[in-house]
Amino acid sequence: MTDKSPFLEFVDLQAQRARIGAEIDAAIGRVLAHGRFIMGPEVVELEEALCSYTGARRCITCSSGTDALLMVLLAWGIGPGDAVFVPTFTFAATAEVVALLGATPIFVDVDDSFNLDADRLEESLQDGWQQVTPKAIIAVDLFGIPAKWMRLREIAGKHRLHLIADAAQSLGAVMPEGRVGVLADATTTSFFPSKPLGCYGDGGAILTNNSSLAETLRSLRVHGQGSSKFDNVRIGLNGRLDTLQAAILLEKLKIFDDELNKRRSVANRYDSLLPGGVLLPAVREGVHPSWAQYTIRVMGRDRVKRALEDRGIPTAIYYAKPLHLQPAYRNYPRVSEELINSTQFASEVLSLPMHPYLSERDQDMVIAAVSDAVERE
Ligand SMILES: *Cc1c(COP(=O)(O)O)cnc(C)c1O
C-alpha cells in the first residue's frame, strides 16, 4: 500500500464485505450465542465442507498455514539428521518449520512457473546426500499456480520421500489430475486474510486421504492428546482454529468458486492486454490457478513499480530475496551453489493488483500504466 491513497486496492477485502458482510455478521452472531468458541460445531462443519470441496477424505483445520506445515512434519517424526527439500523462492514459513524441528531444509531452485524445479531435485537425489537423510519434499503452488504434482509424486515415490503440498496460496486451483488438496500425501493451506480463502485472523487446514495421518494430526492439534483430555501420548501444540473463524469461512466458502472465476477473468485480461515487454506468469495447459497473486517479470522492475505508484497503483514484490540468501537461512545446504532462477526472479518480479472485485476500468488503468512504464524502459 502506498501513502498516496490509491484509488484502487491491491487486495480489496472491503468489496467482499459489502457483498456478504450481513451473512458473516449473522454467522458470528450465532457463535456468540452458542458460546462454544473452541472446537464448536462450525469447526466440524467447515472440515466436512472442505473435504467435499476438494475431494480429500480428511480435513484437519488448525491455527495457521505455518502450523499446518509444522504439524505434518511432527506427525512424520521429522527431526535432527533429516532433510526436507524446499524451494528457495517462497515465503519463509515453508523452510522455517523444517529448521524449527532441528531438521535441515535443502534449497532447490524454481522453474519459470515460480515452482520447485523437479529436474534439479531429481538430479540432486541421484547424486545422494551425506550427513543428512532426505525424508520429505515440500513443494509450493506459488501465487496459486500448481506445481508439477504428477512429476513430484513420481520422484517422491521413487526415493521414498513424503510429499507435502504447501497450498497456502492455491486452495481452489484445479489441474487435469485433480483439485488442490488431493495431489500430495498432505496438503496444507492458510486462511490468512489476504489469501484466496481468507478469514478475519489467522487460520489454516491440512487435507489428506490418509486416515492414520489424520488421527495423529487431530491429536497433535490438542497437545498430543490420547483417548481422553488428560492423556498425552505425544508432544503436540495448541493448533486449533477458532470457531469464530470457521463460521466466517463457511460463509466465504459459499462464494469462493464465484470469486475464483472473477480472479480468472482478471488474469485472462491481464494475459491478453499486458504489453510485450513483460513476462507473463507461465501456466501449463489445462491448469486453472487460484490467482492469489498475478506476478509478472519485468526489466527495470523498481522503476516500473515507482511509475505505477506515481499513478496511485499499488504493487508488491514477492519475494525480494530468495530464502537461501536470507541471513537466517544462508548456511543451510542447497542442491547447487547458484540457484540462478530464484536469484534472478527476485530482481524482476512485480505482483499487480489482483482480487475478485477489480473492475475492468481499474484493470485497464493497471495495464495502461505498465505499458507506459515499459515503453519508457
Ligand atoms: C501464507 C503462507 C504460509 C503461511 O501461512 P500463515 O497462515 O500465514 O501461517 C506458508 N506458505 C506460503 C507459501 C504462504 O504463502
The ligand as an SDF file (V2000), in Angstrom:
LIG
                    3D

 15 15  0  0  0  0  0  0  0  0999 V2000
    0.9770  -17.5230    3.7570 C   0  0  0  0  0  0  0  0  0  0  0  0
    1.8830  -18.6520    3.5090 C   0  0  0  0  0  0  0  0  0  0  0  0
    2.2420  -19.5580    4.5140 C   0  0  0  0  0  0  0  0  0  0  0  0
    1.9000  -19.3620    5.9700 C   0  0  0  0  0  0  0  0  0  0  0  0
    0.5620  -19.2100    6.2640 O   0  0  0  0  0  0  0  0  0  0  0  0
    0.1440  -18.4940    7.6560 P   0  0  0  0  0  0  0  0  0  0  0  0
   -1.3150  -18.8290    7.7640 O   0  0  0  0  0  0  0  0  0  0  0  0
    0.4120  -17.0480    7.4910 O   0  0  0  0  0  0  0  0  0  0  0  0
    0.9370  -19.1090    8.7360 O   0  0  0  0  0  0  0  0  0  0  0  0
    3.0230  -20.6460    4.1750 C   0  0  0  0  0  0  0  0  0  0  0  0
    3.4530  -20.8330    2.9180 N   0  0  0  0  0  0  0  0  0  0  0  0
    3.1510  -19.9790    1.9210 C   0  0  0  0  0  0  0  0  0  0  0  0
    3.6350  -20.2660    0.5480 C   0  0  0  0  0  0  0  0  0  0  0  0
    2.3660  -18.8520    2.1820 C   0  0  0  0  0  0  0  0  0  0  0  0
    2.0730  -18.0050    1.1870 O   0  0  0  0  0  0  0  0  0  0  0  0
  1  2  1  0
  2  3  1  0
  2 14  2  0
  3  4  1  0
  3 10  2  0
  4  5  1  0
  5  6  1  0
  6  7  2  0
  6  8  1  0
  6  9  1  0
 10 11  1  0
 11 12  2  0
 12 13  1  0
 12 14  1  0
 14 15  1  0
M  END
$$$$
